[in-house]
Amino acid sequence: MHTQAQNTYPPGPKLPFPWQFIGRPFANLPDTFLNLAAQYGDIVHFMLGRQHIYLINHPDFIQEVLITQQRNFTKGRVLQNSRQLLGNGLLTAEGEAHIQQRRMVQPIFHREQINKHIPQIIQLAEEMSLRWQANQPLDLSAEMTRLTMNIIAQALFGTTIDAQTPALSNAIQVLLTTPHAVLRRIRAGSNKREFQRSQAHLTAFIETSIAEHKNGAGQSDILSQLLHATDGQGCLLGQQQIQDHAMTFFLAGHETIASALSWTFYLLAQYPQIAEKLSAELDSVLVGYSPSAENYSQLEYTKMALTESMRLYPPAWIMGRQAQQDVTLGGYHIPQGATVLLSQWVTHHDPRFYPNPELYKPERWLPAARAVRPKMAYFPFGGGQRLCIGEHFAWMVGILTIATVMQTWRFKQIPGRRMTPEFTVTLRSPNGFYVRPIPIKL
């Protein structure tokens, strides 16, 4: 049985994979992947041109790729190609380079260091909340992007960038959505020029911020700490490494958190009974005060609501790995050079682990319910040595923002506006998240 499996491919479609997905990256892939998993099972094989693709759908096999056999895999080709934008930062570095960088940067992201940013996060969330006008249409996507961009800028550079957020947001949107951008296949003409202008604008912003921090010894922002981070031999990070890290933290950090918060508030508008239960927890724990470093960890239901939102709408909805040598997975032979795809969207919607998976139900994250699910049935931040270094920061920003906003506001959907996910590099809404904020306190 095992020998036969070594010489056969996993089940999957025999016809060539539709090429229109290359012409319009990611647009229809999530539903296609869900259908492939439902039809063919936990490991699906198909060809994309001459490339062998393996879609891995069971948590046990996902754990093999991300943790048990992680040394046999590198990041997928799409992320490798993103070096034109992110450089050789933590997202794109491989092997010993990644291990060394992670070791140097890790102390900056220790919990006690990250918790120092809590007052600024709460202040920015409160300032945003105070700007809103009752019953006036509000685009949650734009608001959360503006908020998280300022939070990341405050943590990274020690200052907010409110005046620059519209231009930076537009540039980042171009970089994330331009056809073929992540595949280095930007067509000639306006798309290419717009991509290059956006990249130049973001790069100039990062370079200027670094230059302004050259005399920042003793400051607590992340960039100042990067400038003074050393390895075991006392060597400092190089200028290009610092720029690559800053670009990665700024771009990846704010975008994913903004996506998670937008979908969470949108879901709370759809499920008012859950919003009321969350509000009851806030009243009990915070008793009318702002959240703080001492009490935000007690907001268990708030965290469950955010956790469930990232199950339904994971900001990073797919990740790729490339086999660096022949690998055996689930009894099947995966050859060197093959691409392995792990989709949070597919696994997070698997009814074997989440009955009625389209239902928003924070109670799925009670301890008893979590205990019966495989470990990697939920992996919004990846896993293993490549686990997102900013995971704690993301949870902190998410919980604190939800707690701050929901002490003052409820949201109602605007009739006729349906939010449809747009699957680009991250999970977005192409038309925004329009709601009406309803005040709950005079």
C-alpha positions as CSV (number, residue, x, y, z in Angstrom):
1,M,0.0,0.0,0.0
2,H,2.7,2.5,1.0
3,T,4.9,1.5,-2.0
4,Q,2.0,2.0,-4.4
5,A,1.2,5.4,-2.9
6,Q,4.8,6.5,-3.4
7,N,4.4,5.9,-7.2
8,T,1.1,7.6,-7.6
9,Y,-0.3,11.1,-7.3
10,P,-2.9,12.1,-4.8
11,P,-6.4,12.4,-6.3
12,G,-7.2,15.5,-8.2
13,P,-8.5,17.0,-11.5
14,K,-6.8,15.4,-14.5
15,L,-7.5,18.3,-16.9
16,P,-5.0,21.2,-16.9
17,F,-5.9,23.8,-14.2
18,P,-7.8,26.7,-15.8
19,W,-5.3,29.3,-17.0
20,Q,-7.7,32.2,-16.3
21,F,-6.6,32.1,-12.7
22,I,-3.2,33.3,-13.8
23,G,-4.8,36.2,-15.7
24,R,-6.7,37.2,-12.7
25,P,-4.8,36.1,-9.6
26,F,-6.7,34.6,-6.7
27,A,-10.1,36.0,-7.8
28,N,-12.0,32.7,-8.0
29,L,-9.5,30.4,-6.3
30,P,-11.1,30.1,-2.8
31,D,-14.3,28.5,-4.0
32,T,-12.3,26.4,-6.5
33,F,-10.1,25.1,-3.6
34,L,-13.1,24.5,-1.4
35,N,-14.6,22.4,-4.2
36,L,-11.4,20.5,-4.8
37,A,-11.1,19.7,-1.1
38,A,-14.7,18.5,-0.9
39,Q,-14.3,16.4,-4.0
40,Y,-10.8,14.9,-3.7
41,G,-10.0,15.0,0.0
42,D,-7.1,16.0,2.2
43,I,-4.3,16.1,-0.4
44,V,-5.2,17.2,-3.9
45,H,-2.8,17.2,-6.9
46,F,-3.1,19.2,-10.1
47,M,-0.9,20.7,-12.7
48,L,-0.5,24.4,-13.4
49,G,1.4,24.3,-16.6
50,R,4.4,22.0,-15.9
51,Q,4.3,22.8,-12.2
52,H,3.1,20.1,-9.7
53,I,0.7,21.7,-7.2
54,Y,-0.4,20.0,-3.9
55,L,-3.3,21.5,-2.0
56,I,-3.1,20.3,1.6
57,N,-6.4,20.4,3.5
58,H,-6.0,18.4,6.7
59,P,-4.6,19.9,9.9
60,D,-2.3,16.9,10.5
61,F,-0.7,17.4,7.1
62,I,-0.5,21.2,7.5
63,Q,1.3,20.6,10.8
64,E,3.8,18.3,8.9
65,V,4.5,21.1,6.4
66,L,4.7,24.0,8.8
67,I,6.3,22.3,11.9
68,T,7.4,18.7,11.7
69,Q,9.0,18.8,8.3
70,Q,9.4,22.6,8.0
71,R,13.1,22.3,7.1
72,N,12.1,20.5,3.9
73,F,10.1,23.5,2.7
74,T,10.8,27.1,1.8
75,K,8.3,30.0,1.2
76,G,6.4,29.7,-2.1
77,R,7.3,31.4,-5.3
78,V,4.8,34.2,-5.0
79,L,6.2,35.3,-1.7
80,Q,9.8,34.8,-2.9
81,N,9.0,37.1,-5.8
82,S,7.7,39.7,-3.5
83,R,11.3,40.5,-2.6
84,Q,11.1,43.3,-5.2
85,L,8.9,45.1,-2.6
86,L,9.8,43.6,0.8
87,G,13.5,42.9,0.2
88,N,15.0,40.2,2.3
89,G,13.1,40.7,5.5
90,L,11.6,38.1,7.9
91,L,8.8,37.3,5.4
92,T,11.1,36.4,2.6
93,A,14.4,35.4,4.1
94,E,15.2,31.6,4.1
95,G,17.5,29.2,6.0
96,E,20.3,30.5,8.2
97,A,19.6,34.1,7.1
98,H,16.0,33.9,8.5
99,I,17.2,32.2,11.7
100,Q,19.8,34.9,12.3
101,Q,17.4,37.7,11.5
102,R,14.7,36.2,13.7
103,R,17.1,35.8,16.6
104,M,18.1,39.5,16.3
105,V,14.6,40.9,16.0
106,Q,12.8,38.6,18.4
107,P,13.6,40.6,21.6
108,I,11.9,43.6,20.2
109,F,8.6,41.6,20.0
110,H,8.7,40.2,23.5
111,R,5.4,40.6,25.2
112,E,6.7,43.1,27.7
113,Q,8.1,45.3,25.0
114,I,5.0,45.2,22.9
115,N,2.8,46.0,25.9
116,K,4.5,49.4,26.2
117,H,2.5,50.5,23.1
118,I,-0.9,49.8,24.8
119,P,-1.6,53.5,25.8
120,Q,-1.0,54.8,22.3
121,I,-3.2,52.1,20.8
122,I,-6.1,53.0,23.1
123,Q,-5.6,56.7,22.5
124,L,-5.7,56.3,18.7
125,A,-8.7,54.1,18.9
126,E,-10.5,56.6,21.1
127,E,-9.6,59.5,18.8
128,M,-11.0,57.6,15.8
129,S,-14.2,56.8,17.7
130,L,-14.7,60.4,18.6
131,R,-14.6,61.5,15.0
132,W,-17.6,59.4,14.0
133,Q,-21.0,60.9,13.6
134,A,-24.1,59.0,14.7
135,N,-26.1,57.4,11.8
136,Q,-23.8,58.7,9.1
137,P,-22.5,56.1,6.6
138,L,-19.1,54.9,7.7
139,D,-16.6,52.9,5.7
140,L,-15.1,50.5,8.3
141,S,-12.3,49.5,5.8
142,A,-11.1,53.0,5.4
143,E,-11.3,53.7,9.1
144,M,-9.5,50.6,10.2
145,T,-6.8,51.1,7.6
146,R,-6.3,54.7,8.8
147,L,-6.2,53.5,12.4
148,T,-3.9,50.5,12.0
149,M,-1.5,52.5,9.8
150,N,-1.2,55.1,12.5
151,I,-0.8,52.4,15.2
152,I,1.9,50.7,13.3
153,A,3.6,54.0,12.5
154,Q,3.5,54.9,16.2
155,A,4.9,51.6,17.3
156,L,7.5,51.5,14.5
157,F,8.5,55.1,14.1
158,G,7.3,56.7,17.3
159,T,4.9,59.1,15.6
160,T,1.6,59.1,13.8
161,I,1.3,59.8,10.1
162,D,-2.3,60.8,9.8
163,A,-1.6,63.4,7.1
164,Q,0.2,60.8,5.0
165,T,-2.3,57.9,5.4
166,P,-4.4,58.6,2.3
167,A,-1.5,58.7,-0.1
168,L,0.2,55.7,1.6
169,S,-3.0,53.7,1.7
170,N,-3.6,54.3,-2.1
171,A,0.0,53.3,-2.8
172,I,-0.4,50.1,-0.8
173,Q,-3.7,49.2,-2.4
174,V,-2.0,49.5,-5.8
175,L,0.9,47.2,-4.6
176,L,-1.5,44.6,-3.3
177,T,-4.0,44.6,-6.2
178,T,-2.1,45.4,-9.4
179,P,-2.5,42.3,-11.7
180,H,0.6,40.1,-11.6
181,A,2.5,42.4,-9.2
182,V,3.4,39.6,-6.8
183,L,4.4,37.4,-9.7
184,R,6.8,39.9,-11.4
185,R,4.6,39.8,-14.4
186,I,3.4,43.4,-14.5
187,R,2.2,44.3,-17.9
188,A,3.7,47.2,-19.7
189,G,1.8,50.4,-19.7
190,S,-0.2,52.1,-17.0
191,N,-0.3,49.2,-14.5
192,K,3.5,49.0,-14.5
193,R,4.0,52.7,-14.1
194,E,1.4,53.0,-11.3
195,F,3.0,50.0,-9.5
196,Q,6.4,51.6,-9.8
197,R,5.2,55.0,-8.6
198,S,3.5,53.4,-5.6
199,Q,6.6,51.3,-4.8
200,A,8.8,54.4,-5.0
201,H,6.4,56.4,-2.7
202,L,6.4,53.7,0.0
203,T,10.1,53.2,-0.2
204,A,10.8,56.9,0.1
205,F,8.6,57.0,3.2
206,I,10.5,54.2,4.8
207,E,13.9,55.6,4.0
208,T,12.9,59.1,5.3
209,S,11.7,57.5,8.6
210,I,14.9,55.6,9.0
211,A,17.0,58.7,8.4
212,E,15.1,60.6,11.0
213,H,15.8,57.9,13.6
214,K,19.6,57.9,13.3
215,N,19.8,59.7,16.6
216,G,17.1,57.8,18.3
217,A,19.1,55.9,20.9
218,G,17.0,55.1,24.0
219,Q,13.6,55.5,22.2
220,S,11.2,52.7,22.6
221,D,9.8,52.5,19.1
222,I,10.6,49.5,17.0
223,L,12.8,51.3,14.5
224,S,15.0,52.7,17.1
225,Q,15.5,49.3,18.6
226,L,16.2,47.8,15.1
227,L,19.0,50.4,14.7
228,H,20.6,49.1,17.8
229,A,19.9,45.4,17.5
230,T,22.9,43.1,17.5
231,D,23.7,39.5,16.8
232,G,25.7,37.2,19.2
233,Q,28.9,38.8,18.0
234,G,27.8,42.4,18.6
235,C,27.2,43.1,14.9
236,L,24.5,45.6,14.0
237,L,21.9,45.1,11.3
238,G,22.9,46.6,8.0
239,Q,21.1,49.6,6.5
240,Q,19.3,47.5,3.9
241,Q,18.2,44.9,6.5
242,I,16.7,47.6,8.6
243,Q,14.9,49.0,5.6
244,D,13.6,45.6,4.6
245,H,12.4,44.9,8.2
246,A,10.7,48.3,8.4
247,M,9.0,47.8,5.1
248,T,7.8,44.3,6.1
249,F,6.5,45.4,9.5
250,F,4.7,48.5,8.2
251,L,3.1,46.9,5.1
252,A,2.2,43.4,6.4
253,G,1.4,44.6,10.0
254,H,-1.2,47.2,9.3
255,E,-2.9,45.5,6.3
256,T,-3.7,42.2,8.1
257,I,-5.0,43.8,11.3
258,A,-7.2,46.3,9.4
259,S,-8.7,43.4,7.5
260,A,-9.4,41.4,10.7
261,L,-11.0,44.4,12.4
262,S,-13.1,45.4,9.4
263,W,-14.6,41.9,9.1
264,T,-15.1,41.7,12.9
265,F,-17.1,44.9,13.1
266,Y,-19.1,43.9,10.0
267,L,-20.0,40.6,11.6
268,L,-21.0,42.2,14.8
269,A,-23.4,44.4,12.8
270,Q,-24.9,41.2,11.4
271,Y,-25.2,39.5,14.7
272,P,-26.5,42.0,17.2
273,Q,-27.0,39.3,19.9
274,I,-23.2,38.6,19.8
275,A,-22.5,42.4,20.0
276,E,-24.7,42.6,23.1
277,K,-22.9,39.6,24.8
278,L,-19.6,41.3,24.0
279,S,-20.9,44.6,25.5
280,A,-21.9,42.8,28.7
281,E,-18.3,41.5,29.1
282,L,-16.9,45.0,28.5
283,D,-19.3,46.4,31.2
284,S,-18.3,43.7,33.6
285,V,-14.5,43.9,33.1
286,L,-13.9,47.6,32.3
287,V,-16.8,49.1,34.3
288,G,-16.9,52.2,32.1
289,Y,-13.1,52.8,31.9
290,S,-10.8,52.4,29.0
291,P,-9.1,49.0,28.6
292,S,-5.6,48.8,30.0
293,A,-2.5,46.5,30.1
294,E,-3.9,45.1,33.4
295,N,-7.4,44.2,32.2
296,Y,-7.5,43.6,28.4
297,S,-6.3,40.0,28.9
298,Q,-9.5,39.4,30.8
299,L,-11.7,40.2,27.8
300,E,-12.1,36.5,26.9
301,Y,-15.3,36.8,24.9
302,T,-14.0,39.8,23.0
303,K,-11.0,37.7,21.9
304,M,-13.3,34.8,21.0
305,A,-15.3,37.2,18.7
306,L,-12.0,38.2,17.0
307,T,-10.8,34.7,16.8
308,E,-14.0,33.5,15.1
309,S,-13.9,36.5,12.7
310,M,-10.4,35.4,11.6
311,R,-11.7,31.9,11.1
312,L,-14.5,33.0,8.8
313,Y,-12.5,35.7,7.1
314,P,-8.7,35.0,7.6
315,P,-6.7,38.1,6.6
316,A,-4.0,35.8,5.1
317,W,-6.2,33.3,3.3
318,I,-3.5,31.2,1.6
319,M,0.2,30.4,1.9
320,G,2.6,28.5,-0.3
321,R,5.6,26.4,0.3
322,Q,8.1,24.8,-2.1
323,A,9.6,21.4,-1.5
324,Q,13.4,21.6,-1.3
325,Q,13.8,17.8,-1.5
326,D,11.6,14.8,-2.0
327,V,9.0,14.6,0.8
328,T,6.5,12.0,1.9
329,L,3.2,13.4,3.1
330,G,0.1,11.3,3.9
331,G,1.7,8.4,2.2
332,Y,2.2,10.3,-1.1
333,H,5.5,11.3,-2.7
334,I,5.9,15.0,-3.2
335,P,8.9,15.7,-5.5
336,Q,11.5,18.3,-5.0
337,G,10.4,21.6,-6.5
338,A,6.7,21.0,-6.2
339,T,4.5,23.7,-4.8
340,V,2.4,23.0,-1.7
341,L,-0.6,25.2,-0.9
342,L,-2.1,25.6,2.5
343,S,-5.3,27.6,2.6
344,Q,-6.7,29.0,5.8
345,W,-9.9,29.7,3.9
346,V,-10.4,26.0,3.1
347,T,-9.4,24.6,6.5
348,H,-11.2,27.2,8.5
349,H,-14.4,26.3,6.6
350,D,-14.1,22.6,6.9
351,P,-17.3,21.2,8.5
352,R,-15.4,18.3,10.1
353,F,-13.9,20.8,12.5
354,Y,-16.4,23.6,12.4
355,P,-20.1,22.5,12.0
356,N,-22.1,25.0,10.1
357,P,-18.9,26.7,9.1
358,E,-20.6,29.8,7.6
359,L,-22.1,30.7,11.0
360,Y,-20.4,33.3,13.1
361,K,-20.2,31.7,16.5
362,P,-17.6,32.9,19.0
363,E,-18.5,30.0,21.4
364,R,-16.5,27.7,19.1
365,W,-13.5,29.0,21.0
366,L,-14.5,28.0,24.5
367,P,-11.8,25.7,25.9
368,A,-13.9,22.5,25.6
369,A,-14.7,23.1,22.0
370,R,-11.0,23.9,21.1
371,A,-9.8,20.8,22.8
372,V,-11.5,18.4,20.4
373,R,-10.0,20.1,17.2
374,P,-6.6,19.3,15.7
375,K,-4.0,21.9,16.5
376,M,-3.6,23.3,13.0
377,A,-7.3,23.4,12.2
378,Y,-6.8,27.2,12.8
379,F,-3.6,28.9,11.6
380,P,-4.3,32.6,10.8
381,F,-0.7,33.4,11.7
382,G,1.0,30.4,10.1
383,G,3.0,28.1,12.4
384,G,6.4,26.7,13.3
385,Q,9.6,28.7,13.0
386,R,7.8,31.0,10.4
387,L,5.0,31.8,12.8
388,C,4.2,35.6,12.4
389,I,6.5,37.4,14.8
390,G,3.9,40.1,15.3
391,E,1.1,37.7,16.4
392,H,0.9,39.1,20.0
393,F,0.9,42.7,18.7
394,A,-2.0,41.8,16.3
395,W,-4.1,40.2,19.0
396,M,-3.4,43.2,21.3
397,V,-4.4,45.8,18.7
398,G,-7.5,43.8,17.7
399,I,-8.8,43.3,21.2
400,L,-8.0,46.8,22.4
401,T,-9.7,48.4,19.4
402,I,-12.8,46.2,19.6
403,A,-13.1,47.0,23.3
404,T,-12.7,50.7,22.8
405,V,-15.1,51.0,20.0
406,M,-17.8,48.7,21.4
407,Q,-18.0,50.7,24.6
408,T,-19.5,53.5,22.6
409,W,-20.9,52.3,19.3
410,R,-23.1,49.6,17.6
411,F,-23.2,49.2,13.9
412,K,-26.1,48.6,11.5
413,Q,-25.8,47.4,7.9
414,I,-26.9,49.7,5.2
415,P,-29.6,48.1,3.0
416,G,-28.4,47.2,-0.4
417,R,-24.8,47.0,0.4
418,R,-23.4,43.5,0.5
419,M,-19.8,42.9,1.4
420,T,-18.1,40.5,-1.0
421,P,-14.6,39.3,-0.1
422,E,-11.9,40.2,-2.6
423,F,-9.0,37.6,-2.5
424,T,-5.8,39.4,-3.3
425,V,-2.6,39.0,-1.3
426,T,-4.9,39.6,1.8
427,L,-8.6,39.3,2.2
428,R,-10.2,42.7,1.4
429,S,-13.5,44.2,0.5
430,P,-13.3,45.9,-2.9
431,N,-16.2,48.3,-2.1
432,G,-15.5,49.0,1.5
433,F,-17.5,48.0,4.6
434,Y,-20.2,50.6,4.9
435,V,-22.3,50.7,8.1
436,R,-24.1,53.2,10.2
437,P,-22.7,53.8,13.7
438,I,-25.3,53.9,16.4
439,P,-24.3,55.4,19.8
440,I,-25.1,53.4,22.9
441,K,-24.3,56.1,25.4
442,L,-25.3,59.7,25.6
